[in-house]
């Protein structure tokens, strides 16, 4: 028989909670947490098709306050015919748990609950507060999820002393890596106008592609710095170029491109925008840039809380995890505005892929790690 943690992970995977649909996943967690003595607040933000359900649960009182954070929503499965196993089946095969969200991050949610269950069973009158911050809007636009929960927590004086996000941080095996920060993300859609004309008479036209190529030079597969103590180099990449022109003998009237910059603490979003807009102006012509900042860089420096996390991981897995700020963004970017935060979860090799899966035993080991973290954080000797 599978363990309670693995069984809960299966049940969560069977909830088709593709962003922003709740799919029964939060209902399932609410019932499990209430049975463990948690007070559960269900919080909905947004309206209509954009409405997102969220959950904040807490147990205990006074201090200190430790929080787990995560998300029940998952990305779409794509073509189900390409899956060998039902994406919402929670199937166990040869020691592997298959299904959308197995790695990202329903396995970690199940480990949260299993760890808390073991801790409160051993220490029912524990000091301090344990909370869970769970959103249904991490994989989407993230407008009505953790960013709103953080505001609610601040207003209701529910701010933790430390938060651990259960994102799949390990590249190859459990225990390799803690994320203690993330780079920022700045996206731009750049439109350049010209004058359409025949390619045989370029003097009668104004080719916007020529200017666009020059404008994109600083962000076309480049590193913007050499990194620093906590971060790799900031990187910039062009992701699309479009003229809307299907004729090979016509100079287009306009052209657009999208690019993204992942930037470290050597830069700010405003500084990058100012630098690039000065560059665009020097190139000349008519242009328009639409910017979107989806994340600012942050880092939680090494200290007592990260030591607790690292020591707990090493106690269970036998290896000392590295600290890293690599990868994409996560909801830790919102939580860092109210308290120190780090991320540690399952192995992420197959997240978002067809036949997403994890080693089922890793869910139990992750629950052991989370339980050890709670014991060390609250200084409980069992």
MARBA-187609 format. One record per residue (C-alpha): x, y, z; residue number from 1; residue in one letter. Coordinates in Angstrom, 3 decimals. Layout:
<sites>
[site [X, Y, Z], NUM, A]
...
</sites>
This chain:
<sites>
[site [0.000, 0.000, 0.000], 1, X]
[site [1.282, 3.504, -0.785], 2, X]
[site [2.083, 5.756, 2.167], 3, X]
[site [-0.353, 8.492, 3.251], 4, X]
[site [1.843, 11.111, 1.548], 5, X]
[site [1.909, 9.252, -1.769], 6, X]
[site [-1.818, 8.530, -1.572], 7, X]
[site [-2.561, 12.221, -0.985], 8, X]
[site [-0.328, 13.142, -3.925], 9, X]
[site [-2.325, 10.733, -6.096], 10, X]
[site [-5.600, 12.253, -4.914], 11, X]
[site [-4.338, 15.771, -5.634], 12, X]
[site [-3.193, 14.799, -9.137], 13, X]
[site [-6.686, 13.440, -9.797], 14, X]
[site [-8.034, 16.960, -9.248], 15, X]
[site [-7.901, 18.606, -12.729], 16, X]
[site [-6.791, 21.997, -11.408], 17, X]
[site [-5.488, 23.643, -14.574], 18, X]
[site [-5.081, 27.376, -13.902], 19, X]
[site [-7.374, 28.995, -12.760], 20, X]
[site [-9.727, 26.035, -12.125], 21, X]
[site [-9.728, 24.828, -8.503], 22, X]
[site [-10.645, 21.299, -9.532], 23, X]
[site [-11.239, 20.076, -5.975], 24, X]
[site [-7.581, 20.305, -4.903], 25, X]
[site [-8.075, 23.085, -2.360], 26, X]
[site [-11.203, 21.365, -1.036], 27, X]
[site [-9.136, 18.237, -0.466], 28, X]
[site [-6.375, 20.135, 1.349], 29, X]
[site [-8.880, 22.080, 3.433], 30, X]
[site [-10.406, 18.869, 4.761], 31, X]
[site [-7.033, 17.310, 5.583], 32, X]
[site [-5.775, 20.414, 7.364], 33, X]
[site [-8.932, 20.970, 9.387], 34, X]
[site [-8.643, 17.374, 10.595], 35, X]
[site [-5.170, 18.275, 11.895], 36, X]
[site [-6.496, 21.214, 13.911], 37, X]
[site [-5.777, 23.992, 11.419], 38, X]
[site [-7.972, 27.026, 11.019], 39, X]
[site [-8.557, 27.400, 7.284], 40, X]
[site [-9.447, 30.588, 5.428], 41, X]
[site [-10.601, 30.193, 1.838], 42, X]
[site [-9.838, 33.415, -0.003], 43, X]
[site [-11.097, 34.192, -3.506], 44, X]
[site [-9.702, 37.089, -5.520], 45, X]
[site [-10.705, 38.302, -8.959], 46, X]
[site [-14.124, 37.833, -10.538], 47, X]
[site [-15.822, 35.951, -13.327], 48, X]
[site [-13.479, 33.832, -15.421], 49, X]
[site [-10.489, 35.429, -13.648], 50, X]
[site [-11.628, 34.372, -10.143], 51, X]
[site [-8.981, 32.404, -8.268], 52, X]
[site [-9.457, 30.372, -5.086], 53, X]
[site [-6.696, 30.416, -2.488], 54, X]
[site [-6.162, 29.018, 0.975], 55, X]
[site [-4.421, 30.192, 4.125], 56, X]
[site [-4.315, 27.757, 7.044], 57, X]
[site [-2.682, 28.114, 10.440], 58, X]
[site [-2.269, 26.193, 13.667], 59, X]
[site [-0.936, 27.338, 17.043], 60, X]
[site [-0.213, 30.770, 18.424], 61, X]
[site [2.530, 33.137, 19.486], 62, X]
[site [5.936, 32.803, 17.902], 63, X]
[site [7.887, 31.803, 16.007], 64, X]
[site [5.846, 31.429, 12.816], 65, X]
[site [6.937, 29.004, 10.071], 66, X]
[site [5.069, 28.839, 6.748], 67, X]
[site [4.978, 26.386, 3.869], 68, X]
[site [3.863, 27.822, 0.521], 69, X]
[site [2.833, 26.288, -2.760], 70, X]
[site [0.254, 26.023, -5.503], 71, X]
[site [-2.428, 23.543, -6.541], 72, X]
[site [-2.776, 24.802, -10.117], 73, X]
[site [-1.016, 23.046, -12.969], 74, X]
[site [-0.216, 23.798, -16.600], 75, X]
[site [-2.349, 22.283, -19.382], 76, X]
[site [-1.553, 18.718, -20.428], 77, X]
[site [-1.302, 19.472, -24.149], 78, X]
[site [-2.364, 16.567, -26.358], 79, X]
[site [-3.548, 13.766, -24.014], 80, X]
[site [-2.835, 11.225, -26.766], 81, X]
[site [0.883, 11.852, -26.277], 82, X]
[site [0.716, 10.674, -22.660], 83, X]
[site [1.377, 7.014, -21.880], 84, X]
[site [-0.369, 7.502, -18.523], 85, X]
[site [-3.558, 9.425, -17.729], 86, X]
[site [-2.390, 12.982, -16.902], 87, X]
[site [-4.974, 13.152, -14.119], 88, X]
[site [-4.756, 9.517, -13.084], 89, X]
[site [-2.122, 9.665, -10.367], 90, X]
[site [-0.787, 6.348, -11.640], 91, X]
[site [1.980, 4.444, -9.837], 92, X]
[site [4.219, 2.437, -12.179], 93, X]
[site [7.570, 0.892, -11.217], 94, X]
[site [7.956, 3.183, -8.230], 95, X]
[site [7.154, 6.344, -10.187], 96, X]
[site [4.117, 8.574, -9.707], 97, X]
[site [2.773, 9.901, -13.010], 98, X]
[site [0.464, 12.839, -13.625], 99, X]
[site [0.280, 16.550, -14.251], 100, X]
[site [1.590, 18.264, -11.133], 101, X]
[site [3.478, 15.260, -9.757], 102, X]
[site [6.688, 17.317, -9.762], 103, X]
[site [5.221, 20.822, -9.942], 104, X]
[site [4.050, 20.682, -7.246], 105, X]
[site [1.356, 18.411, -5.864], 106, X]
[site [3.924, 15.945, -4.579], 107, X]
[site [5.378, 18.661, -2.362], 108, X]
[site [1.912, 19.693, -1.156], 109, X]
[site [1.305, 16.129, -0.033], 110, X]
[site [4.691, 16.156, 1.714], 111, X]
[site [3.711, 19.392, 3.512], 112, X]
[site [0.604, 17.747, 4.927], 113, X]
[site [2.383, 14.507, 5.860], 114, X]
[site [5.150, 16.430, 7.630], 115, X]
[site [2.707, 18.577, 9.553], 116, X]
[site [0.627, 15.527, 10.486], 117, X]
[site [3.676, 13.779, 11.913], 118, X]
[site [4.792, 16.877, 13.774], 119, X]
[site [1.466, 17.688, 15.436], 120, X]
[site [0.956, 14.025, 16.320], 121, X]
[site [4.271, 14.068, 18.166], 122, X]
[site [3.889, 17.585, 19.579], 123, X]
[site [0.165, 18.416, 19.709], 124, X]
[site [0.764, 21.446, 21.938], 125, X]
[site [3.693, 22.815, 19.956], 126, X]
[site [4.728, 26.404, 20.495], 127, X]
[site [4.519, 28.914, 17.698], 128, X]
[site [2.522, 28.908, 14.464], 129, X]
[site [2.656, 26.606, 11.457], 130, X]
[site [0.874, 27.919, 8.378], 131, X]
[site [0.285, 26.932, 4.773], 132, X]
[site [-0.047, 29.499, 1.986], 133, X]
[site [-1.637, 27.773, -1.009], 134, X]
[site [-2.716, 29.438, -4.243], 135, X]
[site [-4.493, 28.373, -7.402], 136, X]
[site [-2.770, 30.997, -9.551], 137, X]
[site [0.967, 30.362, -9.861], 138, X]
[site [1.185, 28.931, -13.357], 139, X]
[site [-0.942, 31.714, -14.890], 140, X]
[site [-0.712, 35.484, -14.655], 141, X]
[site [-0.337, 35.299, -10.843], 142, X]
[site [-2.528, 38.371, -10.388], 143, X]
[site [-5.003, 36.885, -7.918], 144, X]
[site [-2.896, 34.348, -6.076], 145, X]
[site [0.053, 34.686, -3.717], 146, X]
[site [0.474, 38.406, -4.406], 147, X]
[site [-3.034, 38.931, -2.979], 148, X]
[site [-2.505, 36.432, -0.167], 149, X]
[site [0.585, 38.366, 0.906], 150, X]
[site [-1.464, 41.567, 1.131], 151, X]
[site [-4.108, 39.719, 3.164], 152, X]
[site [-1.500, 38.261, 5.512], 153, X]
[site [0.090, 41.648, 6.054], 154, X]
[site [-3.279, 43.283, 6.793], 155, X]
[site [-4.338, 40.505, 9.204], 156, X]
[site [-0.949, 40.314, 10.967], 157, X]
[site [-0.253, 36.759, 9.778], 158, X]
[site [3.298, 37.412, 8.561], 159, X]
[site [5.671, 34.443, 9.060], 160, X]
[site [9.201, 34.620, 10.391], 161, X]
[site [10.290, 32.354, 7.546], 162, X]
[site [8.635, 30.682, 4.563], 163, X]
[site [9.621, 27.609, 2.567], 164, X]
[site [8.157, 27.233, -0.936], 165, X]
[site [7.865, 23.668, -2.218], 166, X]
[site [8.859, 24.247, -5.846], 167, X]
[site [10.817, 21.410, -7.529], 168, X]
[site [14.306, 22.799, -6.994], 169, X]
[site [16.428, 19.688, -7.484], 170, X]
[site [17.938, 19.099, -10.950], 171, X]
[site [18.634, 15.378, -10.694], 172, X]
[site [18.194, 13.966, -7.209], 173, X]
[site [16.543, 14.940, -3.959], 174, X]
[site [18.812, 17.000, -1.735], 175, X]
[site [20.906, 18.733, -4.396], 176, X]
[site [19.659, 22.299, -4.360], 177, X]
[site [17.893, 25.015, -2.382], 178, X]
[site [16.764, 28.124, -4.195], 179, X]
[site [17.509, 31.138, -1.994], 180, X]
[site [16.694, 33.772, -4.585], 181, X]
[site [15.626, 34.387, -8.153], 182, X]
[site [16.519, 36.741, -10.959], 183, X]
[site [14.052, 39.379, -12.114], 184, X]
[site [12.167, 39.166, -15.391], 185, X]
[site [11.629, 42.061, -17.803], 186, X]
[site [9.789, 41.538, -21.096], 187, X]
[site [9.333, 43.928, -24.005], 188, X]
[site [7.347, 44.042, -27.222], 189, X]
[site [9.165, 46.435, -29.539], 190, X]
[site [7.415, 47.786, -32.652], 191, X]
[site [9.318, 49.670, -35.352], 192, X]
[site [7.564, 51.570, -38.155], 193, X]
[site [8.858, 52.140, -41.688], 194, X]
[site [7.528, 52.707, -45.206], 195, X]
[site [6.389, 49.765, -47.311], 196, X]
[site [7.794, 49.422, -50.800], 197, X]
[site [9.163, 47.195, -53.568], 198, X]
[site [12.518, 45.570, -52.809], 199, X]
[site [13.785, 46.657, -56.232], 200, X]
[site [13.266, 50.298, -55.243], 201, X]
[site [14.549, 50.485, -51.661], 202, X]
[site [15.189, 54.241, -51.990], 203, X]
[site [11.415, 54.710, -52.169], 204, X]
[site [10.825, 52.713, -48.972], 205, X]
[site [12.059, 52.693, -45.389], 206, X]
[site [12.891, 49.198, -44.175], 207, X]
[site [12.100, 48.945, -40.426], 208, X]
[site [13.903, 45.606, -40.159], 209, X]
[site [17.260, 47.327, -40.589], 210, X]
[site [16.649, 49.508, -37.550], 211, X]
[site [15.130, 46.662, -35.537], 212, X]
[site [18.272, 44.562, -36.012], 213, X]
[site [20.377, 47.384, -34.577], 214, X]
[site [17.922, 47.984, -31.742], 215, X]
[site [17.995, 44.314, -30.728], 216, X]
[site [21.783, 43.989, -30.707], 217, X]
[site [22.195, 44.502, -26.918], 218, X]
[site [19.528, 41.877, -26.099], 219, X]
[site [20.125, 39.222, -28.755], 220, X]
[site [21.561, 36.288, -26.803], 221, X]
[site [23.814, 38.428, -24.649], 222, X]
[site [25.068, 38.513, -21.067], 223, X]
[site [24.667, 41.941, -19.510], 224, X]
[site [27.157, 41.504, -16.661], 225, X]
[site [29.459, 38.988, -15.032], 226, X]
[site [27.100, 38.036, -12.212], 227, X]
[site [27.898, 38.531, -8.532], 228, X]
[site [28.242, 36.602, -5.284], 229, X]
[site [24.665, 35.320, -5.329], 230, X]
[site [23.698, 35.411, -9.008], 231, X]
[site [24.754, 34.207, -12.421], 232, X]
[site [25.024, 36.746, -15.215], 233, X]
[site [21.962, 38.662, -16.381], 234, X]
[site [20.873, 37.339, -19.772], 235, X]
[site [18.805, 38.758, -22.633], 236, X]
[site [17.205, 36.885, -25.502], 237, X]
[site [14.986, 37.712, -28.458], 238, X]
[site [11.973, 35.372, -28.532], 239, X]
[site [9.951, 36.454, -31.600], 240, X]
[site [10.298, 38.618, -34.714], 241, X]
[site [7.265, 39.280, -36.899], 242, X]
[site [6.635, 41.399, -39.982], 243, X]
[site [3.284, 39.942, -40.979], 244, X]
[site [4.731, 39.967, -44.494], 245, X]
[site [4.392, 36.852, -46.658], 246, X]
[site [5.720, 38.399, -49.883], 247, X]
[site [9.417, 38.052, -50.679], 248, X]
[site [9.524, 41.164, -52.839], 249, X]
[site [7.926, 43.631, -50.419], 250, X]
[site [9.676, 45.728, -47.798], 251, X]
[site [7.303, 45.646, -44.795], 252, X]
[site [5.681, 48.721, -43.326], 253, X]
[site [6.425, 47.632, -39.765], 254, X]
[site [8.098, 44.929, -37.738], 255, X]
[site [7.820, 43.820, -34.124], 256, X]
[site [9.885, 41.697, -31.796], 257, X]
[site [9.638, 40.322, -28.288], 258, X]
[site [12.577, 39.911, -25.960], 259, X]
[site [13.100, 39.014, -22.327], 260, X]
[site [15.806, 39.920, -19.818], 261, X]
[site [16.495, 37.820, -16.720], 262, X]
[site [18.383, 40.232, -14.501], 263, X]
[site [20.229, 40.002, -11.224], 264, X]
[site [20.761, 42.555, -8.474], 265, X]
[site [23.338, 44.423, -10.562], 266, X]
[site [20.360, 46.012, -12.326], 267, X]
[site [16.883, 47.378, -11.752], 268, X]
[site [13.984, 47.142, -14.157], 269, X]
[site [13.793, 50.935, -14.432], 270, X]
[site [17.517, 51.149, -15.127], 271, X]
[site [17.326, 48.556, -17.910], 272, X]
[site [14.317, 50.252, -19.495], 273, X]
[site [16.056, 53.627, -19.435], 274, X]
[site [19.253, 52.210, -20.930], 275, X]
[site [17.452, 50.458, -23.775], 276, X]
[site [15.119, 53.323, -24.606], 277, X]
[site [18.138, 55.634, -24.914], 278, X]
[site [19.646, 53.064, -27.294], 279, X]
[site [16.443, 52.861, -29.357], 280, X]
[site [16.318, 56.654, -29.606], 281, X]
[site [19.901, 56.779, -30.879], 282, X]
[site [19.010, 54.340, -33.664], 283, X]
[site [16.182, 56.661, -34.644], 284, X]
[site [12.894, 56.339, -36.508], 285, X]
[site [9.461, 55.597, -35.126], 286, X]
[site [9.294, 52.928, -32.450], 287, X]
[site [7.160, 51.883, -29.497], 288, X]
[site [8.193, 49.708, -26.573], 289, X]
[site [5.673, 48.026, -24.263], 290, X]
[site [7.333, 46.775, -21.086], 291, X]
[site [6.233, 44.208, -18.503], 292, X]
[site [8.074, 43.562, -15.249], 293, X]
[site [6.898, 40.209, -13.895], 294, X]
[site [9.543, 39.858, -11.186], 295, X]
[site [12.275, 41.780, -9.413], 296, X]
[site [15.443, 39.993, -8.290], 297, X]
[site [15.740, 38.957, -4.658], 298, X]
[site [18.037, 36.895, -2.468], 299, X]
[site [17.839, 35.470, 1.051], 300, X]
[site [21.465, 35.528, 2.266], 301, X]
[site [22.866, 32.600, 4.260], 302, X]
[site [21.843, 32.773, 7.906], 303, X]
[site [20.196, 30.775, 10.716], 304, X]
[site [17.030, 29.918, 8.773], 305, X]
[site [18.876, 28.620, 5.725], 306, X]
[site [21.158, 26.664, 8.050], 307, X]
[site [18.088, 24.906, 9.475], 308, X]
[site [16.945, 23.995, 5.964], 309, X]
[site [20.371, 22.800, 4.806], 310, X]
[site [21.042, 20.760, 7.966], 311, X]
[site [17.620, 19.077, 7.775], 312, X]
[site [18.167, 18.106, 4.141], 313, X]
[site [21.608, 16.719, 4.902], 314, X]
[site [20.288, 14.775, 7.901], 315, X]
[site [17.769, 12.941, 5.695], 316, X]
[site [19.613, 12.642, 2.362], 317, X]
[site [23.239, 12.593, 3.446], 318, X]
[site [24.250, 15.373, 1.086], 319, X]
[site [24.773, 19.082, 1.593], 320, X]
[site [22.561, 21.034, -0.831], 321, X]
[site [23.913, 23.918, -2.853], 322, X]
[site [22.362, 27.363, -2.668], 323, X]
[site [21.226, 28.644, -6.051], 324, X]
[site [19.366, 31.563, -7.622], 325, X]
[site [19.101, 29.919, -11.049], 326, X]
[site [15.982, 29.159, -13.041], 327, X]
[site [12.765, 31.032, -13.675], 328, X]
[site [10.466, 32.951, -11.381], 329, X]
[site [8.248, 31.612, -8.605], 330, X]
[site [5.828, 32.933, -6.014], 331, X]
[site [8.774, 33.403, -3.681], 332, X]
[site [9.128, 36.770, -5.439], 333, X]
[site [5.961, 37.920, -3.669], 334, X]
[site [6.655, 36.298, -0.302], 335, X]
[site [10.087, 37.919, -0.047], 336, X]
[site [8.300, 41.270, 0.402], 337, X]
[site [7.072, 40.175, 3.859], 338, X]
[site [9.610, 37.666, 5.190], 339, X]
[site [12.768, 35.677, 4.356], 340, X]
[site [12.005, 32.854, 1.932], 341, X]
[site [13.668, 29.855, 0.319], 342, X]
[site [12.516, 27.031, -1.943], 343, X]
[site [13.005, 23.291, -1.739], 344, X]
[site [10.956, 20.498, -3.254], 345, X]
[site [11.138, 17.460, -5.501], 346, X]
[site [13.224, 16.738, -8.595], 347, X]
[site [12.004, 18.902, -11.460], 348, X]
[site [13.355, 17.063, -14.528], 349, X]
[site [9.908, 16.286, -15.968], 350, X]
[site [7.854, 19.259, -14.791], 351, X]
[site [5.486, 20.588, -17.491], 352, X]
[site [6.432, 17.663, -19.754], 353, X]
[site [4.333, 14.859, -21.196], 354, X]
[site [4.201, 12.020, -18.644], 355, X]
[site [5.407, 14.268, -15.832], 356, X]
[site [6.506, 12.063, -12.936], 357, X]
[site [8.575, 11.746, -9.772], 358, X]
[site [10.046, 8.900, -7.792], 359, X]
[site [7.265, 8.062, -5.350], 360, X]
[site [9.770, 7.344, -2.583], 361, X]
[site [11.032, 10.914, -2.911], 362, X]
[site [7.654, 12.204, -1.715], 363, X]
[site [8.086, 10.291, 1.548], 364, X]
[site [11.694, 11.451, 1.872], 365, X]
[site [10.600, 15.031, 1.224], 366, X]
[site [7.987, 14.694, 3.956], 367, X]
[site [10.772, 13.488, 6.274], 368, X]
[site [12.854, 16.550, 5.332], 369, X]
[site [9.960, 18.937, 5.954], 370, X]
[site [9.284, 17.256, 9.292], 371, X]
[site [12.942, 17.600, 10.271], 372, X]
[site [12.823, 21.272, 9.298], 373, X]
[site [9.830, 21.811, 11.598], 374, X]
[site [11.582, 20.068, 14.487], 375, X]
[site [14.728, 22.116, 14.054], 376, X]
[site [12.868, 25.395, 13.503], 377, X]
[site [10.798, 24.937, 16.661], 378, X]
[site [13.744, 23.284, 18.491], 379, X]
[site [11.784, 20.165, 19.376], 380, X]
[site [13.702, 17.121, 20.569], 381, X]
[site [11.856, 13.876, 19.831], 382, X]
</sites>
